[in-house]
Amino acid sequence: MTTRGVWIKQAPGIYEGKPLSDEFFALLKISNIPEETIVTHRLETWKHREGEDWWGYAKDYAMGKFDHPFLTLIGEKGTGKTHLAIAIGIEWMARGKTVLYYQIESLLDALREGYTLWEKGNPEGYHKIIAFTENASLLILDDLGAEKKTDWAKAKLDQVCDYRYIHRRPLIVTSNVKFDELPERIADRLFEGKVTHIKGESYRRKK
């Protein structure tokens, strides 16, 4: 089943009534977000929890309304942090904004591969990844704290987060570890923004 044209019938949400444009799909293609999530990962699927304190902030953030550009979603595995982060990213793309999604370890793998090519005389790939993590309208880093703890990984993640912090560029981070288990400098940056806890039973365990 193609996902094109299903925005109203199968994936209602903040942008219900507006058709999916070619621009949206161009943004989706470079975002690392799978196309099928525009049906499955929507804010609409969270409306049954709109009485919880984090819902209003998440919906406002999806509309680009926030006091601080950093949003951190903390919760146990399977509680929907990734789902919510991607749903917000989809709303940003619907408004013509660039979004980049990376699971943390996948980002580090891509940077390592790019760095290896750089050492062989081709720095273009590495610089493209770094430039997009710095300049995308919204960066989503999924599962912070699950990566292998090395000085190199810590330095690269700090570089990305610090750049967006200094330039006040929106960043969503998801994690299922405690703040004191995260790199101290990154945790300090995140804690200045909005930190919200997603509670509830694991959806995957339910299934």
Residue pairs with C-beta under 8 A, 6 or more apart in sequence:
3 11
3 20
3 35
3 36
3 38
3 39
4 20
4 25
5 19
5 20
6 20
6 38
6 39
7 15
7 16
7 18
7 19
7 20
7 38
8 16
8 17
8 19
10 39
11 38
11 39
11 42
11 44
12 42
12 44
13 42
13 43
13 44
13 87
13 90
13 91
14 43
14 59
14 62
14 63
14 91
14 94
15 91
15 94
15 95
18 94
20 38
20 94
23 96
24 93
24 94
24 96
25 35
27 93
27 96
27 97
27 98
27 99
28 35
28 38
28 93
30 98
30 100
30 132
31 89
31 93
31 98
31 99
31 100
31 101
32 100
32 101
32 102
33 86
33 89
33 90
33 99
33 101
37 86
37 90
38 90
41 83
41 86
41 87
41 90
42 87
42 90
43 58
43 59
43 62
43 84
43 87
43 88
43 91
45 83
45 87
46 55
46 58
46 80
46 84
46 87
49 55
49 200
50 56
50 59
53 196
54 196
54 197
54 198
57 66
57 71
57 194
57 196
58 71
58 84
58 88
58 196
60 66
61 71
61 88
61 172
61 194
62 87
62 88
62 91
62 92
63 91
64 92
64 95
64 97
66 170
66 194
67 194
68 192
68 193
68 194
69 164
69 168
69 169
69 170
69 171
69 193
70 164
70 165
70 170
70 171
70 172
70 173
70 189
70 190
70 192
70 193
70 194
71 88
71 170
71 171
71 172
71 173
71 193
71 194
71 196
72 172
72 173
72 174
72 175
72 190
72 191
72 193
72 194
72 195
72 196
73 81
73 84
73 85
73 172
73 173
73 174
73 175
73 196
73 198
74 81
74 174
74 175
74 176
74 179
74 195
74 196
74 197
74 198
75 81
75 174
75 176
75 197
75 198
75 199
75 200
76 176
76 199
76 202
77 176
77 202
77 204
78 201
78 202
78 203
78 204
78 205
79 198
79 199
79 200
79 201
79 202
79 203
80 198
80 200
80 203
81 142
81 174
81 175
81 176
81 198
82 142
82 143
82 174
84 198
85 101
85 140
85 142
85 172
85 174
86 101
86 140
88 138
88 140
88 172
89 99
89 101
89 138
89 140
89 172
92 99
92 137
92 138
93 99
97 137
97 138
98 135
98 136
98 137
98 138
99 136
99 137
99 138
99 139
99 140
100 132
100 133
100 136
100 138
100 139
100 140
101 140
101 142
102 110
102 133
102 139
102 140
102 141
102 142
103 142
103 143
104 141
104 142
104 143
104 144
104 145
104 146
104 147
104 157
105 143
105 146
105 147
105 148
107 129
107 133
107 141
107 160
108 147
108 148
108 153
108 156
108 157
110 129
111 126
111 129
111 130
111 156
113 125
114 123
114 125
114 126
114 127
114 128
114 129
115 126
117 123
117 125
117 126
118 125
118 126
118 127
130 159
130 160
133 139
133 160
133 163
134 160
134 163
134 164
134 167
134 169
135 169
136 169
137 169
137 170
138 170
138 171
138 172
139 160
139 164
139 169
139 170
139 171
139 172
140 171
140 172
140 173
140 174
141 157
141 160
141 161
141 171
141 172
141 173
141 174
142 174
143 174
143 175
143 176
144 157
144 173
144 174
144 175
144 177
144 182
144 186
145 175
145 176
145 177
145 181
145 182
146 175
146 176
146 177
147 153
147 157
154 183
157 183
157 186
158 183
158 185
158 186
161 171
161 186
161 189
161 190
162 185
162 189
163 169
164 170
164 171
165 171
165 189
165 192
171 193
173 190
175 182
179 187
179 190
179 191
179 195
180 187
182 190
